[in-house]
């Protein structure tokens, strides 16, 4: 699957994918210090959404999305999330 | 795969980041966890576990070493903050070194 060009599109698609199949979806963060880039992948083994960045401001956005998904996974209610 | 407590996981994660400074990558996986400790049984056999709805599994690997931990509702905020602070420390260290190099060289871009 290709990488998303904009963060907003990726975040929206990732939240939607998680809400359709919470038990199947996994979030993978891959950090390469030697290349200086961070990649995030959200997949349910059928659909694969990916975003990569080498910008410091995107790291904060990735952290926020990761935190939101983690909060959804550990909370008992399943509700829609606000997109940033 | 080594299953660790939350604080041991963070210590080992920091070590993975330090080990992969010059080459390699660190992958962190997050997945919802339902409390299973044994494989799914065959048809006709009873399912013998207490389903949990408030846990997630965090795994980290550098390709060779694998570590994992289970995060509950009460610890997820702290885990997220500490995990990303370890990432930030490694990431921004590179940025600071690059900035310092450009300052020393008297780069007109700064």
N, CA and C atoms of all chains as a GROMACS GRO file, in nm:
protein
  582
    1UNK      N    1   0.086  -0.120   0.000
    1UNK     CA    2   0.000   0.000   0.000
    1UNK      C    3   0.089   0.124   0.000
    2UNK      N    4   0.052   0.228  -0.074
    2UNK     CA    5   0.136   0.348  -0.080
    2UNK      C    6   0.126   0.427   0.050
    3UNK      N    7   0.220   0.518   0.067
    3UNK     CA    8   0.221   0.607   0.184
    3UNK      C    9   0.127   0.725   0.160
    4UNK      N   10   0.056   0.766   0.265
    4UNK     CA   11  -0.030   0.884   0.256
    4UNK      C   12   0.057   1.009   0.248
    5UNK      N   13   0.010   1.109   0.170
    5UNK     CA   14   0.087   1.234   0.155
    5UNK      C   15   0.054   1.336   0.262
    6UNK      N   16  -0.071   1.332   0.313
    6UNK     CA   17  -0.110   1.429   0.416
    6UNK      C   18  -0.146   1.357   0.546
    7UNK      N   19  -0.110   1.421   0.657
    7UNK     CA   20  -0.133   1.360   0.788
    7UNK      C   21  -0.282   1.347   0.818
    8UNK      N   22  -0.359   1.451   0.781
    8UNK     CA   23  -0.502   1.453   0.817
    8UNK      C   24  -0.575   1.334   0.755
    9UNK      N   25  -0.546   1.307   0.628
    9UNK     CA   26  -0.611   1.194   0.558
    9UNK      C   27  -0.574   1.064   0.626
   10UNK      N   28  -0.446   1.049   0.661
   10UNK     CA   29  -0.400   0.926   0.724
   10UNK      C   30  -0.468   0.907   0.860
   11UNK      N   31  -0.473   1.014   0.941
   11UNK     CA   32  -0.531   1.004   1.075
   11UNK      C   33  -0.679   0.964   1.068
   12UNK      N   34  -0.749   1.027   0.974
   12UNK     CA   35  -0.893   0.995   0.959
   12UNK      C   36  -0.912   0.849   0.918
   13UNK      N   37  -0.835   0.804   0.821
   13UNK     CA   38  -0.846   0.666   0.773
   13UNK      C   39  -0.808   0.567   0.882
   14UNK      N   40  -0.707   0.601   0.962
   14UNK     CA   41  -0.661   0.512   1.069
   14UNK      C   42  -0.767   0.496   1.177
   15UNK      N   43  -0.829   0.608   1.216
   15UNK     CA   44  -0.933   0.601   1.319
   15UNK      C   45  -1.051   0.517   1.270
   16UNK      N   46  -1.088   0.540   1.144
   16UNK     CA   47  -1.203   0.468   1.086
   16UNK      C   48  -1.174   0.318   1.081
   17UNK      N   49  -1.050   0.283   1.042
   17UNK     CA   50  -1.013   0.142   1.032
   17UNK      C   51  -1.016   0.077   1.170
   18UNK      N   52  -0.967   0.148   1.271
   18UNK     CA   53  -0.968   0.091   1.406
   18UNK      C   54  -1.110   0.066   1.454
   19UNK      N   55  -1.200   0.162   1.429
   19UNK     CA   56  -1.336   0.149   1.479
   19UNK      C   57  -1.413   0.037   1.409
   20UNK      N   58  -1.374   0.003   1.287
   20UNK     CA   59  -1.445  -0.107   1.218
   20UNK      C   60  -1.401  -0.243   1.271
   21UNK      N   61  -1.273  -0.256   1.312
   21UNK     CA   62  -1.225  -0.387   1.360
   21UNK      C   63  -1.125  -0.370   1.473
   22UNK      N   64  -1.170  -0.339   1.595
   22UNK     CA   65  -1.077  -0.308   1.705
   22UNK      C   66  -0.985  -0.424   1.743
   23UNK      N   67  -1.033  -0.548   1.733
   23UNK     CA   68  -0.948  -0.659   1.777
   23UNK      C   69  -0.844  -0.696   1.672
   24UNK      N   70  -0.870  -0.663   1.546
   24UNK     CA   71  -0.776  -0.705   1.441
   24UNK      C   72  -0.668  -0.602   1.414
   25UNK      N   73  -0.697  -0.475   1.441
   25UNK     CA   74  -0.607  -0.366   1.400
   25UNK      C   75  -0.484  -0.361   1.492
   26UNK      N   76  -0.367  -0.342   1.431
   26UNK     CA   77  -0.244  -0.316   1.507
   26UNK      C   78  -0.179  -0.190   1.450
   27UNK      N   79  -0.106  -0.122   1.540
   27UNK     CA   80  -0.039   0.003   1.504
   27UNK      C   81   0.110  -0.022   1.517
   28UNK      N   82   0.185   0.000   1.412
   28UNK     CA   83   0.329  -0.026   1.413
   28UNK      C   84   0.404   0.105   1.391
   29UNK      N   85   0.496   0.134   1.482
   29UNK     CA   86   0.583   0.252   1.469
   29UNK      C   87   0.722   0.200   1.439
   30UNK      N   88   0.785   0.253   1.335
   30UNK     CA   89   0.920   0.206   1.302
   30UNK      C   90   1.012   0.328   1.295
   31UNK      N   91   1.114   0.327   1.380
   31UNK     CA   92   1.204   0.441   1.388
   31UNK      C   93   1.343   0.399   1.340
   32UNK      N   94   1.397   0.475   1.243
   32UNK     CA   95   1.533   0.450   1.195
   32UNK      C   96   1.617   0.573   1.225
   33UNK      N   97   1.703   0.561   1.322
   33UNK     CA   98   1.785   0.675   1.364
   33UNK      C   99   1.887   0.711   1.257
   34UNK      N  100   1.943   0.610   1.189
   34UNK     CA  101   2.047   0.636   1.089
   34UNK      C  102   1.991   0.713   0.969
   35UNK      N  103   1.866   0.689   0.932
   35UNK     CA  104   1.803   0.763   0.822
   35UNK      C  105   1.727   0.885   0.872
   36UNK      N  106   1.700   0.890   1.001
   36UNK     CA  107   1.628   1.002   1.061
   36UNK      C  108   1.481   1.007   1.022
   37UNK      N  109   1.416   0.891   1.007
   37UNK     CA  110   1.274   0.896   0.977
   37UNK      C  111   1.194   0.804   1.067
   38UNK      N  112   1.066   0.838   1.077
   38UNK     CA  113   0.971   0.764   1.160
   38UNK      C  114   0.853   0.725   1.072
   39UNK      N  115   0.816   0.595   1.077
   39UNK     CA  116   0.703   0.550   0.996
   39UNK      C  117   0.596   0.495   1.088
   40UNK      N  118   0.469   0.518   1.053
   40UNK     CA  119   0.358   0.460   1.128
   40UNK      C  120   0.271   0.383   1.031
   41UNK      N  121   0.230   0.264   1.075
   41UNK     CA  122   0.145   0.179   0.990
   41UNK      C  123   0.028   0.133   1.076
   42UNK      N  124  -0.093   0.142   1.021
   42UNK     CA  125  -0.213   0.092   1.088
   42UNK      C  126  -0.273  -0.009   0.993
   43UNK      N  127  -0.289  -0.132   1.038
   43UNK     CA  128  -0.336  -0.237   0.948
   43UNK      C  129  -0.424  -0.337   1.021
   44UNK      N  130  -0.516  -0.399   0.943
   44UNK     CA  131  -0.596  -0.509   0.996
   44UNK      C  132  -0.568  -0.634   0.914
   45UNK      N  133  -0.450  -0.641   0.853
   45UNK     CA  134  -0.404  -0.752   0.769
   45UNK      C  135  -0.476  -0.760   0.636
   46UNK      N  136  -0.573  -0.673   0.611
   46UNK     CA  137  -0.637  -0.667   0.480
   46UNK      C  138  -0.610  -0.530   0.418
   47UNK      N  139  -0.630  -0.427   0.498
   47UNK     CA  140  -0.603  -0.289   0.455
   47UNK      C  141  -0.479  -0.241   0.530
   48UNK      N  142  -0.391  -0.169   0.461
   48UNK     CA  143  -0.267  -0.123   0.524
   48UNK      C  144  -0.250   0.026   0.498
   49UNK      N  145  -0.248   0.105   0.605
   49UNK     CA  146  -0.233   0.250   0.592
   49UNK      C  147  -0.097   0.289   0.646
   50UNK      N  148  -0.021   0.366   0.568
   50UNK     CA  149   0.114   0.401   0.611
   50UNK      C  150   0.142   0.549   0.594
   51UNK      N  151   0.224   0.602   0.685
   51UNK     CA  152   0.267   0.741   0.676
   51UNK      C  153   0.411   0.747   0.724
   52UNK      N  154   0.496   0.823   0.652
   52UNK     CA  155   0.634   0.837   0.698
   52UNK      C  156   0.671   0.984   0.704
   53UNK      N  157   0.764   1.015   0.793
   53UNK     CA  158   0.804   1.155   0.811
   53UNK      C  159   0.945   1.165   0.864
   54UNK      N  160   1.009   1.279   0.832
   54UNK     CA  161   1.136   1.310   0.896
   54UNK      C  162   1.129   1.447   0.963
   55UNK      N  163   1.008   1.498   0.979
   55UNK     CA  164   0.986   1.631   1.039
   55UNK      C  165   0.952   1.619   1.187
   56UNK      N  166   1.009   1.708   1.267
   56UNK     CA  167   0.988   1.703   1.412
   56UNK      C  168   0.841   1.732   1.447
   57UNK      N  169   0.775   1.820   1.370
   57UNK     CA  170   0.636   1.855   1.407
   57UNK      C  171   0.542   1.738   1.383
   58UNK      N  172   0.576   1.649   1.289
   58UNK     CA  173   0.491   1.531   1.264
   58UNK      C  174   0.504   1.429   1.376
   59UNK      N  175   0.618   1.427   1.445
   59UNK     CA  176   0.636   1.332   1.556
   59UNK      C  177   0.532   1.358   1.664
   60UNK      N  178   0.503   1.487   1.688
   60UNK     CA  179   0.402   1.523   1.789
   60UNK      C  180   0.263   1.473   1.747
   61UNK      N  181   0.232   1.485   1.617
   61UNK     CA  182   0.101   1.439   1.567
   61UNK      C  183   0.091   1.287   1.578
   62UNK      N  184   0.201   1.219   1.546
   62UNK     CA  185   0.202   1.073   1.555
   62UNK      C  186   0.183   1.030   1.700
   63UNK      N  187   0.247   1.103   1.791
   63UNK     CA  188   0.233   1.072   1.933
   63UNK      C  189   0.088   1.086   1.978
   64UNK      N  190   0.021   1.189   1.928
   64UNK     CA  191  -0.118   1.216   1.966
   64UNK      C  192  -0.209   1.104   1.914
   65UNK      N  193  -0.189   1.065   1.789
   65UNK     CA  194  -0.273   0.959   1.731
   65UNK      C  195  -0.249   0.827   1.803
   66UNK      N  196  -0.123   0.798   1.830
   66UNK     CA  197  -0.087   0.674   1.900
   66UNK      C  198  -0.151   0.670   2.037
   67UNK      N  199  -0.148   0.786   2.107
   67UNK     CA  200  -0.210   0.796   2.238
   67UNK      C  201  -0.360   0.776   2.233
   68UNK      N  202  -0.424   0.833   2.130
   68UNK     CA  203  -0.569   0.819   2.115
   68UNK      C  204  -0.608   0.675   2.090
   69UNK      N  205  -0.532   0.608   2.002
   69UNK     CA  206  -0.563   0.468   1.971
   69UNK      C  207  -0.541   0.381   2.094
   70UNK      N  208  -0.435   0.411   2.171
   70UNK     CA  209  -0.408   0.334   2.292
   70UNK      C  210  -0.522   0.354   2.392
   71UNK      N  211  -0.570   0.478   2.405
   71UNK     CA  212  -0.679   0.507   2.498
   71UNK      C  213  -0.806   0.433   2.456
   72UNK      N  214  -0.832   0.427   2.326
   72UNK     CA  215  -0.949   0.354   2.277
   72UNK      C  216  -0.937   0.206   2.306
   73UNK      N  217  -0.815   0.152   2.294
   73UNK     CA  218  -0.795   0.008   2.315
   73UNK      C  219  -0.815  -0.029   2.460
   74UNK      N  220  -0.773   0.059   2.554
   74UNK     CA  221  -0.782   0.022   2.695
   74UNK      C  222  -0.915   0.065   2.758
   75UNK      N  223  -0.992   0.150   2.691
   75UNK     CA  224  -1.119   0.191   2.752
   75UNK      C  225  -1.227   0.092   2.711
   76UNK      N  226  -1.327   0.078   2.794
   76UNK     CA  227  -1.431  -0.020   2.769
   76UNK      C  228  -1.534   0.029   2.670
   77UNK      N  229  -1.550   0.165   2.661
   77UNK     CA  230  -1.649   0.218   2.566
   77UNK      C  231  -1.582   0.229   2.432
   78UNK      N  232  -1.655   0.206   2.326
   78UNK     CA  233  -1.602   0.229   2.191
   78UNK      C  234  -1.682   0.342   2.131
   79UNK      N  235  -1.615   0.458   2.120
   79UNK     CA  236  -1.683   0.574   2.064
   79UNK      C  237  -1.600   0.634   1.954
   80UNK      N  238  -1.657   0.725   1.879
   80UNK     CA  239  -1.582   0.790   1.772
   80UNK      C  240  -1.486   0.888   1.832
   81UNK      N  241  -1.373   0.911   1.765
   81UNK     CA  242  -1.271   1.002   1.814
   81UNK      C  243  -1.281   1.131   1.735
   82UNK      N  244  -1.231   1.240   1.795
   82UNK     CA  245  -1.222   1.366   1.722
   82UNK      C  246  -1.097   1.366   1.638
   83UNK      N  247  -1.108   1.409   1.516
   83UNK     CA  248  -0.989   1.418   1.432
   83UNK      C  249  -0.924   1.553   1.454
   84UNK      N  250  -0.793   1.559   1.443
   84UNK     CA  251  -0.718   1.684   1.464
   84UNK      C  252  -0.707   1.763   1.336
   85UNK      N  253   1.016  -1.416   2.285
   85UNK     CA  254   0.955  -1.286   2.321
   85UNK      C  255   0.951  -1.277   2.474
   86UNK      N  256   1.014  -1.172   2.527
   86UNK     CA  257   1.020  -1.156   2.672
   86UNK      C  258   0.904  -1.068   2.718
   87UNK      N  259   0.819  -1.119   2.808
   87UNK     CA  260   0.710  -1.038   2.862
   87UNK      C  261   0.761  -0.971   2.989
   88UNK      N  262   0.758  -0.835   2.990
   88UNK     CA  263   0.815  -0.760   3.102
   88UNK      C  264   0.710  -0.676   3.171
   89UNK      N  265   0.745  -0.624   3.289
   89UNK     CA  266   0.663  -0.522   3.355
   89UNK      C  267   0.683  -0.390   3.281
   90UNK      N  268   0.592  -0.295   3.305
   90UNK     CA  269   0.595  -0.168   3.229
   90UNK      C  270   0.727  -0.094   3.242
   91UNK      N  271   0.780  -0.083   3.365
   91UNK     CA  272   0.903  -0.005   3.382
   91UNK      C  273   1.025  -0.078   3.322
   92UNK      N  274   1.029  -0.211   3.334
   92UNK     CA  275   1.139  -0.286   3.270
   92UNK      C  276   1.132  -0.274   3.119
   93UNK      N  277   1.008  -0.274   3.065
   93UNK     CA  278   0.991  -0.260   2.921
   93UNK      C  279   1.048  -0.126   2.873
   94UNK      N  280   1.021  -0.020   2.948
   94UNK     CA  281   1.071   0.113   2.908
   94UNK      C  282   1.223   0.118   2.915
   95UNK      N  283   1.281   0.055   3.016
   95UNK     CA  284   1.428   0.051   3.027
   95UNK      C  285   1.488  -0.022   2.907
   96UNK      N  286   1.432  -0.138   2.876
   96UNK     CA  287   1.483  -0.215   2.762
   96UNK      C  288   1.459  -0.143   2.630
   97UNK      N  289   1.347  -0.070   2.619
   97UNK     CA  290   1.317   0.005   2.497
   97UNK      C  291   1.422   0.113   2.476
   98UNK      N  292   1.460   0.181   2.583
   98UNK     CA  293   1.565   0.284   2.573
   98UNK      C  294   1.696   0.219   2.526
   99UNK      N  295   1.725   0.100   2.578
   99UNK     CA  296   1.848   0.029   2.535
   99UNK      C  297   1.841  -0.007   2.387
  100UNK      N  298   1.723  -0.047   2.340
  100UNK     CA  299   1.707  -0.079   2.197
  100UNK      C  300   1.733   0.044   2.112
  101UNK      N  301   1.680   0.160   2.154
  101UNK     CA  302   1.703   0.284   2.080
  101UNK      C  303   1.852   0.316   2.075
  102UNK      N  304   1.920   0.299   2.187
  102UNK     CA  305   2.064   0.330   2.190
  102UNK      C  306   2.144   0.233   2.104
  103UNK      N  307   2.102   0.106   2.103
  103UNK     CA  308   2.174   0.007   2.024
  103UNK      C  309   2.158   0.032   1.874
  104UNK      N  310   2.044   0.088   1.834
  104UNK     CA  311   2.015   0.107   1.692
  104UNK      C  312   2.049   0.247   1.644
  105UNK      N  313   2.138   0.318   1.716
  105UNK     CA  314   2.176   0.455   1.674
  105UNK      C  315   2.248   0.457   1.540
  106UNK      N  316   2.344   0.368   1.519
  106UNK     CA  317   2.426   0.375   1.398
  106UNK      C  318   2.363   0.299   1.283
  107UNK      N  319   2.292   0.190   1.310
  107UNK     CA  320   2.226   0.117   1.202
  107UNK      C  321   2.109   0.039   1.260
  108UNK      N  322   2.017   0.001   1.174
  108UNK     CA  323   1.902  -0.076   1.220
  108UNK      C  324   1.785   0.011   1.256
  109UNK      N  325   1.671  -0.054   1.290
  109UNK     CA  326   1.551   0.021   1.324
  109UNK      C  327   1.484  -0.044   1.444
  110UNK      N  328   1.402   0.036   1.512
  110UNK     CA  329   1.325  -0.013   1.625
  110UNK      C  330   1.178  -0.009   1.585
  111UNK      N  331   1.109  -0.121   1.598
  111UNK     CA  332   0.967  -0.127   1.564
  111UNK      C  333   0.888  -0.147   1.692
  112UNK      N  334   0.786  -0.063   1.711
  112UNK     CA  335   0.699  -0.073   1.829
  112UNK      C  336   0.559  -0.102   1.779
  113UNK      N  337   0.500  -0.211   1.827
  113UNK     CA  338   0.367  -0.252   1.783
  113UNK      C  339   0.269  -0.239   1.897
  114UNK      N  340   0.151  -0.188   1.867
  114UNK     CA  341   0.046  -0.171   1.966
  114UNK      C  342  -0.078  -0.246   1.918
  115UNK      N  343  -0.137  -0.327   2.007
  115UNK     CA  344  -0.255  -0.403   1.966
  115UNK      C  345  -0.346  -0.423   2.087
  116UNK      N  346  -0.476  -0.427   2.063
  116UNK     CA  347  -0.571  -0.453   2.170
  116UNK      C  348  -0.554  -0.598   2.218
  117UNK      N  349  -0.562  -0.618   2.349
  117UNK     CA  350  -0.535  -0.750   2.405
  117UNK      C  351  -0.654  -0.796   2.486
  118UNK      N  352  -0.698  -0.921   2.464
  118UNK     CA  353  -0.818  -0.969   2.531
  118UNK      C  354  -0.788  -1.061   2.648
  119UNK      N  355  -0.662  -1.070   2.691
  119UNK     CA  356  -0.632  -1.146   2.812
  119UNK      C  357  -0.598  -1.292   2.788
  120UNK      N  358  -0.587  -1.337   2.663
  120UNK     CA  359  -0.554  -1.477   2.636
  120UNK      C  360  -0.410  -1.506   2.676
  121UNK      N  361  -0.389  -1.625   2.736
  121UNK     CA  362  -0.251  -1.667   2.764
  121UNK      C  363  -0.219  -1.798   2.694
  122UNK      N  364  -0.321  -1.860   2.634
  122UNK     CA  365  -0.300  -1.988   2.564
  122UNK      C  366  -0.357  -1.977   2.423
  123UNK      N  367  -0.314  -2.062   2.331
  123UNK     CA  368  -0.365  -2.056   2.194
  123UNK      C  369  -0.515  -2.087   2.188
  124UNK      N  370  -0.580  -2.048   2.075
  124UNK     CA  371  -0.723  -2.074   2.057
  124UNK      C  372  -0.743  -2.225   2.046
  125UNK      N  373  -0.831  -2.286   2.128
  125UNK     CA  374  -0.847  -2.432   2.124
  125UNK      C  375  -0.924  -2.478   2.000
  126UNK      N  376  -0.912  -2.608   1.968
  126UNK     CA  377  -0.983  -2.664   1.854
  126UNK      C  378  -1.133  -2.669   1.882
  127UNK      N  379  -1.213  -2.698   1.778
  127UNK     CA  380  -1.361  -2.704   1.795
  127UNK      C  381  -1.394  -2.815   1.894
  128UNK      N  382  -1.493  -2.788   1.978
  128UNK     CA  383  -1.538  -2.889   2.073
  128UNK      C  384  -1.467  -2.880   2.206
  129UNK      N  385  -1.355  -2.812   2.211
  129UNK     CA  386  -1.283  -2.796   2.338
  129UNK      C  387  -1.325  -2.665   2.404
  130UNK      N  388  -1.335  -2.663   2.537
  130UNK     CA  389  -1.384  -2.541   2.603
  130UNK      C  390  -1.281  -2.429   2.599
  131UNK      N  391  -1.332  -2.308   2.586
  131UNK     CA  392  -1.248  -2.189   2.591
  131UNK      C  393  -1.233  -2.150   2.736
  132UNK      N  394  -1.110  -2.150   2.787
  132UNK     CA  395  -1.090  -2.136   2.931
  132UNK      C  396  -1.009  -2.011   2.967
  133UNK      N  397  -1.063  -1.893   2.945
  133UNK     CA  398  -0.992  -1.773   2.989
  133UNK      C  399  -1.094  -1.664   3.020
  134UNK      N  400  -1.049  -1.567   3.102
  134UNK     CA  401  -1.137  -1.455   3.137
  134UNK      C  402  -1.115  -1.342   3.039
  135UNK      N  403  -1.212  -1.309   2.955
  135UNK     CA  404  -1.189  -1.202   2.858
  135UNK      C  405  -1.174  -1.067   2.927
  136UNK      N  406  -1.074  -0.991   2.884
  136UNK     CA  407  -1.050  -0.858   2.940
  136UNK      C  408  -1.068  -0.754   2.830
  137UNK      N  409  -1.128  -0.640   2.866
  137UNK     CA  410  -1.159  -0.539   2.766
  137UNK      C  411  -1.073  -0.414   2.783
  138UNK      N  412  -0.988  -0.409   2.885
  138UNK     CA  413  -0.918  -0.284   2.916
  138UNK      C  414  -0.767  -0.302   2.914
  139UNK      N  415  -0.718  -0.383   2.818
  139UNK     CA  416  -0.574  -0.402   2.810
  139UNK      C  417  -0.527  -0.389   2.665
  140UNK      N  418  -0.399  -0.351   2.652
  140UNK     CA  419  -0.340  -0.355   2.520
  140UNK      C  420  -0.198  -0.410   2.533
  141UNK      N  421  -0.150  -0.462   2.423
  141UNK     CA  422  -0.018  -0.525   2.421
  141UNK      C  423   0.077  -0.434   2.345
  142UNK      N  424   0.192  -0.406   2.407
  142UNK     CA  425   0.296  -0.325   2.342
  142UNK      C  426   0.414  -0.416   2.316
  143UNK      N  427   0.461  -0.422   2.192
  143UNK     CA  428   0.578  -0.504   2.160
  143UNK      C  429   0.683  -0.415   2.098
  144UNK      N  430   0.809  -0.447   2.122
  144UNK     CA  431   0.918  -0.371   2.059
  144UNK      C  432   1.025  -0.468   2.014
  145UNK      N  433   1.089  -0.433   1.902
  145UNK     CA  434   1.192  -0.522   1.850
  145UNK      C  435   1.292  -0.443   1.768
  146UNK      N  436   1.418  -0.491   1.768
  146UNK     CA  437   1.518  -0.430   1.679
  146UNK      C  438   1.555  -0.529   1.569
  147UNK      N  439   1.475  -0.633   1.553
  147UNK     CA  440   1.503  -0.736   1.453
  147UNK      C  441   1.562  -0.859   1.516
  148UNK      N  442   1.630  -0.839   1.630
  148UNK     CA  443   1.691  -0.954   1.699
  148UNK      C  444   1.625  -0.976   1.835
  149UNK      N  445   1.628  -0.870   1.916
  149UNK     CA  446   1.572  -0.882   2.050
  149UNK      C  447   1.425  -0.839   2.047
  150UNK      N  448   1.340  -0.915   2.117
  150UNK     CA  449   1.197  -0.881   2.121
  150UNK      C  450   1.154  -0.868   2.266
  151UNK      N  451   1.080  -0.762   2.294
  151UNK     CA  452   1.027  -0.742   2.430
  151UNK      C  453   0.880  -0.705   2.418
  152UNK      N  454   0.806  -0.730   2.527
  152UNK     CA  455   0.664  -0.695   2.523
  152UNK      C  456   0.616  -0.664   2.664
  153UNK      N  457   0.502  -0.594   2.671
  153UNK     CA  458   0.440  -0.565   2.799
  153UNK      C  459   0.291  -0.546   2.778
  154UNK      N  460   0.215  -0.567   2.887
  154UNK     CA  461   0.071  -0.546   2.882
  154UNK      C  462   0.042  -0.415   2.953
  155UNK      N  463  -0.036  -0.328   2.890
  155UNK     CA  464  -0.068  -0.197   2.947
  155UNK      C  465  -0.216  -0.194   2.985
  156UNK      N  466  -0.242  -0.155   3.110
  156UNK     CA  467  -0.381  -0.145   3.157
  156UNK      C  468  -0.432  -0.002   3.144
  157UNK      N  469  -0.560   0.014   3.178
  157UNK     CA  470  -0.624   0.146   3.169
  157UNK      C  471  -0.552   0.250   3.254
  158UNK      N  472  -0.513   0.211   3.377
  158UNK     CA  473  -0.457   0.311   3.468
  158UNK      C  474  -0.316   0.355   3.432
  159UNK      N  475  -0.245   0.277   3.350
  159UNK     CA  476  -0.105   0.311   3.318
  159UNK      C  477  -0.083   0.360   3.177
  160UNK      N  478  -0.191   0.368   3.095
  160UNK     CA  479  -0.167   0.392   2.953
  160UNK      C  480  -0.113   0.532   2.925
  161UNK      N  481  -0.155   0.630   3.006
  161UNK     CA  482  -0.108   0.767   2.982
  161UNK      C  483   0.042   0.776   3.011
  162UNK      N  484   0.080   0.723   3.127
  162UNK     CA  485   0.222   0.727   3.165
  162UNK      C  486   0.308   0.651   3.065
  163UNK      N  487   0.260   0.536   3.019
  163UNK     CA  488   0.337   0.457   2.924
  163UNK      C  489   0.358   0.532   2.794
  164UNK      N  490   0.252   0.596   2.746
  164UNK     CA  491   0.263   0.670   2.620
  164UNK      C  492   0.364   0.784   2.633
  165UNK      N  493   0.355   0.857   2.744
  165UNK     CA  494   0.445   0.971   2.764
  165UNK      C  495   0.590   0.926   2.774
  166UNK      N  496   0.614   0.822   2.851
  166UNK     CA  497   0.751   0.776   2.871
  166UNK      C  498   0.809   0.714   2.745
  167UNK      N  499   0.723   0.642   2.671
  167UNK     CA  500   0.770   0.579   2.548
  167UNK      C  501   0.812   0.686   2.447
  168UNK      N  502   0.729   0.788   2.431
  168UNK     CA  503   0.762   0.892   2.335
  168UNK      C  504   0.872   0.985   2.384
  169UNK      N  505   0.891   0.996   2.514
  169UNK     CA  506   1.002   1.078   2.562
  169UNK      C  507   1.134   1.009   2.529
  170UNK      N  508   1.135   0.874   2.535
  170UNK     CA  509   1.255   0.799   2.494
  170UNK      C  510   1.282   0.821   2.346
  171UNK      N  511   1.176   0.823   2.265
  171UNK     CA  512   1.191   0.844   2.121
  171UNK      C  513   1.239   0.986   2.093
  172UNK      N  514   1.177   1.082   2.161
  172UNK     CA  515   1.214   1.223   2.142
  172UNK      C  516   1.360   1.246   2.176
  173UNK      N  517   1.405   1.186   2.284
  173UNK     CA  518   1.543   1.206   2.329
  173UNK      C  519   1.639   1.162   2.220
  174UNK      N  520   1.612   1.046   2.159
  174UNK     CA  521   1.700   0.996   2.054
  174UNK      C  522   1.686   1.078   1.927
  175UNK      N  523   1.565   1.120   1.893
  175UNK     CA  524   1.541   1.193   1.769
  175UNK      C  525   1.602   1.331   1.778
  176UNK      N  526   1.571   1.402   1.886
  176UNK     CA  527   1.616   1.541   1.895
  176UNK      C  528   1.764   1.553   1.921
  177UNK      N  529   1.826   1.449   1.973
  177UNK     CA  530   1.970   1.451   1.990
  177UNK      C  531   2.035   1.468   1.854
  178UNK      N  532   1.982   1.399   1.752
  178UNK     CA  533   2.035   1.412   1.616
  178UNK      C  534   2.014   1.554   1.567
  179UNK      N  535   1.895   1.610   1.588
  179UNK     CA  536   1.864   1.745   1.540
  179UNK      C  537   1.956   1.848   1.605
  180UNK      N  538   1.981   1.831   1.736
  180UNK     CA  539   2.068   1.926   1.806
  180UNK      C  540   2.210   1.918   1.752
  181UNK      N  541   2.258   1.799   1.724
  181UNK     CA  542   2.394   1.783   1.672
  181UNK      C  543   2.406   1.846   1.533
  182UNK      N  544   2.300   1.830   1.451
  182UNK     CA  545   2.300   1.889   1.316
  182UNK      C  546   2.303   2.041   1.327
  183UNK      N  547   2.220   2.095   1.419
  183UNK     CA  548   2.212   2.241   1.438
  183UNK      C  549   2.347   2.295   1.483
  184UNK      N  550   2.410   2.224   1.579
  184UNK     CA  551   2.540   2.267   1.633
  184UNK      C  552   2.644   2.267   1.522
  185UNK      N  553   2.641   2.163   1.438
  185UNK     CA  554   2.736   2.154   1.326
  185UNK      C  555   2.720   2.273   1.233
  186UNK      N  556   2.593   2.308   1.202
  186UNK     CA  557   2.567   2.420   1.110
  186UNK      C  558   2.612   2.552   1.172
  187UNK      N  559   2.595   2.566   1.303
  187UNK     CA  560   2.638   2.690   1.371
  187UNK      C  561   2.789   2.702   1.363
  188UNK      N  562   2.858   2.592   1.390
  188UNK     CA  563   3.005   2.594   1.388
  188UNK      C  564   3.056   2.628   1.247
  189UNK      N  565   2.991   2.571   1.147
  189UNK     CA  566   3.036   2.595   1.010
  189UNK      C  567   2.996   2.732   0.958
  190UNK      N  568   2.910   2.804   1.034
  190UNK     CA  569   2.868   2.938   0.993
  190UNK      C  570   2.777   2.931   0.873
  191UNK      N  571   2.677   2.839   0.878
  191UNK     CA  572   2.590   2.817   0.764
  191UNK      C  573   2.498   2.937   0.746
  192UNK      N  574   2.486   2.994   0.624
  192UNK     CA  575   2.398   3.110   0.602
  192UNK      C  576   2.250   3.076   0.613
  193UNK      N  577   2.214   2.945   0.613
  193UNK     CA  578   2.073   2.906   0.622
  193UNK      C  579   2.013   2.934   0.759
  194UNK      N  580   2.099   2.940   0.864
  194UNK     CA  581   2.048   2.961   1.001
  194UNK      C  582   2.016   3.108   1.030
   0.00000   0.00000   0.00000
